[in-house]
Amino acid sequence: MGELDDFSLDQMAGATALVISSLGGLLLIVFKSRCKTIKCCWGLWSCVREIPDVDSDGETQPEPEPEPVVRPAITSP
């Protein structure tokens, strides 16, 4: 009959899950990208990146570690 008759239901579900997860991974990369403008076909893969400026005043400094608490030793009378 048709070519889809050769696949079982679980093989079709596996192939569908593979395609959907691949597209989801690609969309995750695109949305997390720092590219401001992406042109694909007519620009033949052009990407304009927007990198945030880091000032020396605006850098985060690590928090100081708390000093250990020293308890006096218990002495018996």
TAQUICOR-V111670 format. One record per helix or strand. SS is the DSSP state (H for helix, E for strand). FROM is the first residue (numbers start at 0). LEN is the number of residues. Records with the same first field share a line. If there is no record, write none. Layout:
# TAQUICOR-V111670
SS: FROM-LEN / FROM-LEN
This chain:
# TAQUICOR-V111670
H: 2-4 / 8-24
E: 34-5 / 45-4
